[in-house]
Amino acid sequence: MLVFTRTLTLMQSLKFSSVLTLTFIAIGMVVKAQTDTLVLPNIPLTNDTTIFLDQGFGDKAGVLTFRSSKIIAKDFNRGNRYDPYQLIQGKIPGVVISRPGGDPNYGYQVQIRGLHSAIYNGFALFPTTNGYTQQFNQTQPLVVVDGIPGASLQTIDPQDIASIEVIKDAASLAVYGMRGANGVVLIETKKGNLGARGLQYSSYIAIDEALNPELGIDAATYRRLIGPKGTFQGFSQDLGATTDWYQPLLRSGFSQAHNLALNGTALNAAYRLAINFRNVNGIAQKSGFEQVNALFNIQKKLAKGKGQLDGLLAINTRNTTEVNPDIFRNAALMNPTAPVFSDTAALSGSYYNPNLFALFNPIEMLNLQTRENNHQVLTTGLTGTMELFKGVSAKVQSAFQHNRDAYGWALAKRVFGGYSGNTTWEERKLSHWYLNAALQGNWTWQRHQLQTQLGYTYQRWDGRGVLREGYDITEALPSYRPLIDVKGNPDFLVSDDPYRESDELLGVYVQTQYSFKQRWFVQGSLRREGFTRLGEDKWALYPAFTLGGFIIPQNNAGNYLKIHTGFGMTGNIPPKNYITQQIILTGGPNAFINGEFKPGIYYPFVQNPNLQAELRKELNVGLDFALFKQRLQGQIQVYQSRSSNLLWQYSNPERNGFSDVHFENLMALKNQGVEVQLNLNAIQSSSLNWQSNLSLAHNQTVLDAPFPKTRAQSEVNSLEVGLVGSPGFCCGFLQKLEYQQPIGQFYTLKSGGIGADGQWIIQDQGNKTLTGNAQASVTLGWDNTLQWHRLSVNVFWRAVIGHDLINVFDLFYANPQNLLNIPGFNIPAVALSDRYAKLRAPFNYVSDYYIQNASFLRLDNLSLGYDVPWSKANAKRSLFIYLSAQNLLTITQFNGNDPEIRLSNVGATLIPGLVNPNYWGNPRDLSGIDRGRYPLTQTWVLGVKMKL
């Protein structure tokens, strides 16, 4: 639900005694209390000059024209929520939040008004005519926690968040300069209030269960189907055992969370101290994390209320245990008549392995691999504001954040069918300093109001770390811990790769807001910013302006109509350091010099001294309204943006130790869309209340630049991307990127289905054509809260409509008679479904038969709560008990595990929509695609909230 700036008691009359005290709160004004009879005069409010215009104007400006969407704590998504993005998923139009599957260690991907960068993580390789294209990722929004830009999302626990605000349009984002192109997420933590004292405790327990796992058939069915009269006679052999490969990998995921918060007042200061403990266990054995948070906030009034000092101290530590998600694919494909353990020790230790391509014992993978992570965050902040003289105030904010991330990985010998034992330990440390100083003026003259702020920001990041790897480990269950201190292990075979880097950002800005009669408004900002990661010209300028006003001013009934339009420019920084410098690394072929071999050297890329920041320009038009005595309030936004100067890498093969890999500002993307937010007070009375909120959005991302030329080709307008992979499709592509066309276009053969003879029917003479698109047409969230006396019910539906997914698992394995499949695999249960049961073709084709409409409507959350009568003598005490269920129902035509939209493919944001099962590498390389098929989960939560 959007937060509006005023509330009227109209036909939903509130009943009080004849004498009462009302506290009047208006954004940007001094809070004022009035004790009087029910016949109240006009209450004059004065500007609060100590409240600053936040960067982007946020929600603290007197009257808003810059648009943002804000969700407060009472409207957050309920249930087992351990990531801040879970709290607002589906709530804000134009904000797509996605995490396919139910892995608790797998982060959420966020897109705000589409895609604004062509860069992606990892080293997903796209063959071109003469080489490869490899990119890195810079597509997530900037996170600002209590005014600290770039803060870690793990700084605070979700239970300590008071509100989350998302800034979407470039006119509002321009003041964030080079970091605003992907949107900004403002998180405000809960704080104490002067005069308020008390203890709060909240806790819940949760149970997760697996939904829709992709299973192989059981041993009895397998024996029948491969037997003399079976459909797949001779496909495999009966190995004599009866094994359920799936169940040993699973468990009921038990989670718990506890939050204890103390609010107090002392020496004209309000404080809040909160301690959190959270333990989350996934449905996969050994997967989950344990986290402890401590948060301390203090606000102290100074100089008789003319100033304020705000302090923040936050400490977080999280210990994570991961599993390789590919265990579930292997469980679905492992022969159910094979034993868990092998009689031949030389084959694979004590575990059985079939020695087949990309098929491994999933129980061995679970038990003989270690994947652990320790993440620590320390955050401190201090902010001072002071009214220097009437109408002029100053603000200084400083902050420091230190992140430490340690990752350990150990793999026993012969896991994955014969690899030597190896271990990895990586430690990364990042220290972040932030300083902001601003001077703000507030002036009122007759019907004119003007607010202007001048500011200066400085940020510095120092990163350092080390990556160590051990080889040829012969222990049955190796440990990565000897790598932490290699000095104590001189005989340990280790590759040691330390690194260090630093960045600095400096910016100056001005932002102004003018209003006439509190009806017509003009807002503008200008930011000049420099960043050390750029080329010779390290500076860029980001202007913005917005015009708006009330076409129909707010009347006594509370109805109004307001229109606004704005234009802004914002940027995006390069995701990698040292692109502007020529880097030389050791590696490649050794050189024989003076009778001995010396390590070779190579250039990883060609330096780009002209590297620039990426640029997003956007025009936004909006309409705000309130109708029917404010029972219905809403917003409609229409926008068009173009992101240019996008960093793109293209390369040719190495020649004589030199590289022809280029990073250049060449690409462009265009986004256009519409957003609708409706808030309806359907029923509001003393005993029954019904609030219904609807968010609706459409966006399309289009490639708006041709691909650069290489040595052997001129500039081209299209490129086939998205390798299918093995088995059998190593060089096949799934999508086509085309100039001035939407991204995510599937480009495959057109299937006419399966003929009566069980063979494929391929149309259009075997020519590839456009057969679908991975972008959604509409995203929707519908939230309903019904309260009757002390009983409350919340129902939240979420839908993603119009996107397609290609089910690569079915492409690989749903046809057991495919000659490219290897005899000895299990037969997936989906192969016996009506969709594939009559298939007898010896080969598969990459066609639209495997591209499915993945539109879905999901009952994301159903909650039932009861406010227990506590103590009539002390109204401040309360007890609230609730029961929640998540993912209760999904309506979809997609036959895979989870129809959730895929925003990227192994981090490749230009290739969304793939559901590829073949991935058994390092889980840190995963980004936005459920390659390992971690099952979707259903969650039941029982919780309690108390005020003492």
Buried (B, 14 or more C-beta within 10 A) or exposed (E): BBBBBEEBEBEBEEEEEEEEEEEBEBBBBBEBEEEEEEEEEEEEBEBBBBBBBBBBBBBEBBBBBBBBBBBBBEBBBBBBBBBBBBBBBBBBBBBBBBBBBBBBBBBBBBBBBBBBBBBBBBEBEBBBEBBBBBBBBBBBBBBBBBBBBBBBBBBBBBBBBEBBBBBBBBBBBBBBBBBBBBBBBBBBBBBBEEEEEEEBEBBBBBBBBBBBBBBBBBBEBBBEBBEEEBBBEEBBEBBEBBBBBBEBBBBEBEBBBBBBBBBBBEEEBBBBBBBBBBBBBBBBBBBBBBBBBBBBBBBBBBEEEBBBBBBBBBBBBBBBBBBBBBBBBBBBBBBBBBBBBBEEEEBBBBBBBBEBBBBBBBBBBBBBBBBBBBBBBBBBBBBBBBBBEEBBBBBBBBBBBBBBBBBBBBBBBBBBBEEEBBBBBBBBBBBBBBBBBBBBBBBEEEEEBBBBBBBBBBBBBBBBBBBBBBEEBEEEEBBBBBBBEBEEBEEBEBEEEEEEBEBBBBBBBBBBBBBEEBBBBBBBBBBBBBBBBBBEEBEBEBBBBBBBBBEEEBEEBBBBBBBBBBBBBBBBBBBBBEBBEEBEEEEEEEEEEEEEEEEEEBBBBBBBEEBBBBBBBBBBBBBBBBBBBBBBBBBBBBBEBBBBBBBBBBBBEBEEBEBBBBBBBBBBBBBBBBBBBBBBBEBBEEEEBBBBBBBBBBBBBBBBBBBBEBEEEEEBEBBBBBBBBEBBBEEBBBBBBBBEBBBBBBBBBBBEEBEEEEEBBBBEEEEBEBBBBBBBEBBBBBBBBBBEEEEBBBBBBBBBBBBBBBBBBBBBBBBBBBEBBBBBBBBBBBBBEEBBEEBEBEEBBBBBBBBBBBBBBBBBBBBBBBBEEBEEEEEEEBBBBBBBBBBBEBEBEBBBBBBBBBBBBBBBBBBBBBBBBBBBEBBBBBBBBBBBBBBBBBBBBEBBBBBE
